[in-house]
Amino acid sequence: MHSISPEPNHVSVQLADFIHTASWEQVPDAVRHEIKRALLNYFAVCLAGCQDPTLDKAVAVYSRYSAAASTTLVGRHERLDMLNAAAINAMGANVYDFDDTHVPTIIHPTAPVAAALFALSETVPMHGRDFMMAFLLGVEAECRIGNAISPFHYDKGWHITSTCGVFGSALAAGRALGLSPARLCWAMGSAACQAGGLVECLGTMSKSVSVGNAARNGLLACLLAQDDFDGPVRPLEGSHGFLSVFGRAPDFDAITQSLGDHWEIRKVAYKPYPCGVVLNPVLDACLSLSARIDKKRLDAIQSIALTGHPLLRQRTDRPGARNGRESQVSAQHAVPMALVYGRAGLDAFSDAAVADPALRSLGALLQFHDDASYPIDSAEVAIRFQDGEVIREHVHVARGALARPLTDGEIEDKLRDLCRHGRSGCDATRLIDAVWRLEDSPDAANLATMAAAAH
């Protein structure tokens, strides 16, 4: 598709026109393949978190106000109405911080979009190809909107997955329902009014609320627009629109330039560890060092220096993690866990792991060194012993980064492993096969029902 000439006064209309008119035939094979990888990773992380106490509490509350038992909850027996199910499934995909990452913005794009679309697909029949196209366009929209206000938006303290994800779910659902460009603009208006989420909430259950709202509220915005519930003509670029209110000197071109030629899903990476993405290179380094260090020498460590992009310190300098959720964004927990036990899976970021006193004393030896020349997927860990010896490990590109992506097989293994962890009884192999065949499936909702808890 040709590039659209960016005009700040028509950004919303141009994006809506693209969402409405883009065709499957214009999507390259590599992009189609990436959609399936994203959905495999979505089910992996949903199935991991499906029995987490956070989800149990949320399901108990949301079910009190559910209009009908119409829609599947991934990995669970309960069913809720479409809107509440979208919220719970988005929460489940994000609860362990193991989901995908759009590297330019740090948006976790799949959770709000896939959760909304799968919920909708159980009410409105969708061919697999149509589902994939709607999903792709929702991801494209939320990531481009994120590009327009980054890095100011996240640095200011907005949780960008939540604030931009609501547009992704609204426009994905709008594409699936065949809304006109005008109604897609209205949907963006109602989505903008419901955008929210704070970085302050990371490490707490509250973070899950805004991620769930991104799926639920975006879907609601679309359904309102479908019934002629109008909104502003310029919800994004208006003088008091989303971009100006939530950003500073927004880049309008980032939304409209090269639409259909450059796909943002190609900039999405998948995590090998269930923690903040900036910890990935640190964990790579620590796991390597753990294999080299005689464990008897751990008591002789004098200091541990972490050198990386300033975002590493900003997001993970969190001593005294009180529970597993907080440990997901704490270098003071992640580093000693990897060094002492040589592992960094879900069990390494549990409440039980946080209670280990040996990890707390070792974590207190951490020192951060900011270096803006480091990419966020690079870091160095240097360990100084009391006898003066220093050993170090420099990771230039973390496992799972765009330049070192997880293979298809590794994502499949992730789904199988996390399915076992979640204990839902879901048939992971059957689900994997169905995702790879989604393009030719007459009913995308089959994936959702396959992911329910086994009876």
C-alpha positions, 0 to 999 in steps of 0.5 A: 500500500502506498504511503499516506501523506501525513497531515496533522489535521487528518491523522485519525481519519487516515488511520481509520481509512487504513483500518477499514480498507487494508486487505489480507493480500497486501500482508507479506508472508513473514508478517502473517507468520509473526501474527501466529507467533504472537498468538502462540505467545499469548496463549502461553502467558495466559495459560501460565497465569490462569490460576494465579491468585490475582486472577482468582480475585478478579474473576470472583469480583467480575463474575458478580456483575457478568451479564451472561456466561457466554465467553471463555476464560483461558485456562479456567472453567468459569465463563463470563460475558464478552466484556468481562471475559476480555478484561480477565483474559488480558489480565491473565496474559500480563499478570506474570509480565511474560508477554510480548514487547514492542521494542520501540515503545515497550508496549505489550501489544497482544494482550489487549487486542487478542483478548478483545478479539477472542471474546468477540469471536465467540459472539460474532463468527470470524474466519481465521483469516479475518481474525488475523487481519483484525489482530494485525491492524489492532497491533499496528494502530496501538504501536503507531500511536505509542510511537507518536508519544514515546518516549515522553509518555512512558517516562511521564509515568503512563503505563503505555500498554494500557493507554495505547492498548485500548485503541488497539482493541477498539480498532481490531474489533471495529475492523472485525465488525466492518465499521465504517471509517467514521465509526472507527473514529468514533470508537477511537474517541470513546477509547481515548476517554477510557485510556488510563494506567500508571507505571506506579502500579507496576509490581502490584495487582492494580497494573492488571486492572488497566491492562484488562480495561484496555481490552474491555474498554476498547471493545466497548468503544467499538460496540458503542460506535457500531450503534451510532454512539458518536465521538470527536472528529479528531480524537487523536490529533485534536488540540485536546485530543489523546496525542496532545494530552498524553504526549509532548510534541507528538510525532503525527508522522509516526501514525500515518507514514508508510501505512501498509508498507512497514508493519510494527509487529515486525518490531515485537519481541518475545520474552524468555524470562517472566520479568521486565524486558530490561532485565533480559540481558542481565539474566543472560549474563547472570545465568552464564556467570552462575555456570562459571562460579563455584557456589562456595564463593558466593559468600565472598562477593563484595559487590555486583555492578550492573551497567546498562541503559538508564531505563534498567535502573529506572525500572528495576532498582527495587530493593526489598521486593515483598512478593513474586509480582514485585520481584518481576521488576526487581534487579535486587531479586533477579540477579541473586536468584540467577547467580545462586540457583541458575534459573529464571523461570516462573518459580524464580519470581514467586512469593516463595523465592522472594522469601529466601534470605540468602537472595536478599543479602546478595541483592543488597550488594547491587550497584547500578551504572547508567550508560546511555550508549547501551541498547536496552537489550544489552548489559554487563554484570561485573562481580567483585570478590573480597580478594579483589578478583573481578569476573564479568559478562557482557551481553551485547544482545539479549536472548529474545531480542529482535536481533536474537529472537526466540525460534518458533520451536522455543515459543512452542516449548514456552507454551507447553511449559507454561501450560503445565505450570498453569495446571489447566489441563489444556491440550497444548499440542492441539492448541499449537497446531490450531494456531499454525492452521488459523489462517484456514480455519472457518471459526477463530473462536475454536482457539478460545474454546480449546484454551479453556480448562479441561473438564 
